[in-house]
Amino acid sequence: MSRFLLPLTIFAVMVGFLAVGLTLNPREIPSPLIGKAAPAFSLPQLHDDGKTLSLDDMKGQVWLLNFWASWCSGCRTEHPILMDLARSGVAPIYGMDYKDQKHEALAWLDQWGNPYQVVAVDAAGRVGIDYGVYGVPETYVIDKQGVIRYKQIGPLDDETVTKKILPLIQELQAK
Amino acid sequence: MIPEIGHFALILALCVALVQGTLPIYGAAVGNSRLMALASPAARCQFFLVLTAFGCLAYAFASKDFSVLYVAATSNSQLPLHYRLAAIWGAHEGSLLLWTFILTIWMFAVTLFSSHLPEAMRSRILGVMGLVSVGFLLFMLSVSNPFERLIPAAVEGRDLNPLLQDPGMVLHPPMLYMGYVGFSVAFAFALAALLGGNLDAAWARWSRPWTTVAWCFLTIGIALGSGWAYYELGWGGWWFWDPVENASFMPWLAGTALVHSLAVTDKRGGFKVWTVLLAIMAFSLSLLGTFLVRSGVLTSVHAFATDPKRGLFILSFLAVVIGGSLLLYAWRAPRVGLGGGFAPVSREGFLLANNVLLVVATGAVLLGTLYPLFLDALDLGKISVGPPYFDSVFVPLITPALFLMGVGPLAQWKKAEIPDLAKRVRWAAGVSMLTALGLPIVLGEWTPLLSLGFLLACWIVVTAVVSVREQLAHVVGGGIGTRLARLPRAYWGMLLAHCGIAVFVVGVTMVKGFETEQDVRMGMGDVATVGGYTFRFDGVQNVRGPNYTAVRGTFHVSRDGRETALLYPEKRRYTAQNQVMTEAAIDSGVVRDLYVSLGEPLEDGAWSVRLYHKPFVNWIWGGCLIMALGGALAVSDRRYRPAWRREPQVVPANAQLAGR
């Protein structure tokens, strides 16, 4: 009898998750990395293989690190917000092209616009592991000393940007 | 007035569906034939009522009645008539109406082709379908009424989403829904059999043509969607592992498993419980797909407007229908008993292995689709699982399945001998290996994936040839032509569908292996070369469409100095929603597509342009079409026709032959 109940059980678990999924909104979770130094990396740049981008390049400024990929639909969702942020010039945004095909990434930026100062290529997702990336998109706010101050899992939205990220950037820049 | 008639017809349809979903099933349980006799007239009546509602909505669109909220939201007075009619299923409410309408079409078809079925069986089948219909009609009437009025009426409509203003929109959703909803028939057959406790070979034979037809529609529907994405999104991609694509792919995988499992139940009486479960799964996944698209729990290019009330309704409906049927399964299936035994190496064994692989693949796709949702539910954030996951999981699962596809039809039922099989396929294996190793080198590049693709495609085709040769040896007399014609159509259908897969695999392999593309900045008169073709950009001009303005580029394509094509990609701005769409221009061919799409305007009249050379890309959809044709051919087999009129047990002699 029990093996005949198995499909029902699996389905019940799924319905449970779907029900929760309907009610819950995505929220940021405390990351163990917040308050810690951002993991170092040195990766080739998307637009110029010859050059690399490393953590030290951003020392002394407050900046955003955005993990994205051309195959990621959430990245499309948050993209206009990144473009606005880039236009406003409050803080430089650096992109991390995560597990992506180079030509697709370039075409993507070509199509939708490029909000990034520089894009580094994390083809194998190694740096993603160091940063504890669950999936793309994810965005980090990193301060002048290279310490992670905030982590957004999932697409940025207007509310998070105006209520959390912008005030945080101002606070960090004033320090 | 007309919209109110439509609304009223839906209310009446709900009442009829309630009758159809209860009394005949009760009648079948207590053996009351007067109650059972209600099923067919109720189903037909429901069909005409929903047809009326559908017609009313079509009329509202055709006459630009912007006092209907749904019409005002999804069309515009400038929108051409064919798109206004396609706009019926352009958003949530109307596509539900289409869903229900197609469900009633299938019901009507069941009433027409079920006179040979025992009355209790027929009333249970129609009863179950009636219950499904109750859910959808209730959903429409409670939270998604397509006939809701907008008072005062809008002066102008908001227009159909420009992405959907495409010939693909006219065909893709109806085809897809014919497939989705078609599985409701197999589902209803399975539940009826569980309720009646008569899961026998006859039941499987009755279910088979219905399932195959639904599968054909779904195959074509998915292929159309993929082709549409290919030229409409301007990316040259044909499959994105988008949640909604997955939602249509999962029922397809389960349906493919079901088609094969039904074959075993039909011919050998085995796999009964498994077949029932697959029938429930295929339809459940169709419903789940509907839920995923409608509730807005996942982000996707197909996202419709979301409303938590709707999500909750669909989820409850899902829980009742799927939960209920799985409960019934858990309760009744243990009594079904097993079919005849078989050795692990036998046709049953191979089919079972293939089935398991398909179901595991379905599970993998389901997991990848829902994983972001699970994380979200556990409060871990919203993420995307993309092609890297699906590609790395899917290929290893499908590769052995395609290998088995070649051997399966050659193996004997019940017990096959490996040495014997190996002897029969040794030529096929040799030819495939040689092709796999040699062809990529001839084409100028060798990679493991290229080789694998050619190996599988070649294996499928050559084993099919081996199978035909062996079959012919059993047919006596006549010339080669008459002997070929004597093989049953179901057999040809199977081979054709399998070869469709081979064609598909060739397409995917060639595109993945040899496509080339360039993103270039092109000014007037600039030249770029992709895949041996030279593209010359001759500037852009402004053009006007019925409801958009566009910039149209002109590209001269030539090869070795000879002109091959003139391409006119467009960048359209749809006026009503002020939305920009990229309209790629494609020169299609059997062995390659040339694809141009305009990116962004740059300074001095230059444009960023994407140029693609896609070898064999049309084989991808061609393969799907061949699969569907194979299915259609199989359904037309004599085996099903006499079986519809006579009682079973009369198996045509040559069908047994094919069953060897």
Interface residues (C-beta under 8 A of the other chain):
Chain A: M1 F4 L5 P7 L8 F11 A12 M14 V15 F17 L18 A19 V20 G21 L22 T23 L24 P26 R27 E28 I29 A69 W71 C72 S73 G74 C75 T77 K99 H103 L106 A107 D110 Q111 Y134 G135 V136 P137 E138 I153 G154 P155
Chain B: G234 W235 F240 W241 D242 V273 L277 I280 M281 S284 F291 S295 V297 T299 S300 V301 P308 G311 L312 L315 L318 A319 I322 G323 L326 L327 Y329 A330 A333 P334 L370 P372 L373 F374 L375 D376 A377 L378 D379 L380 G381 K382 I383 S384 V385 G386 P387 P388 E517 D519 G599 E600 S608 R610
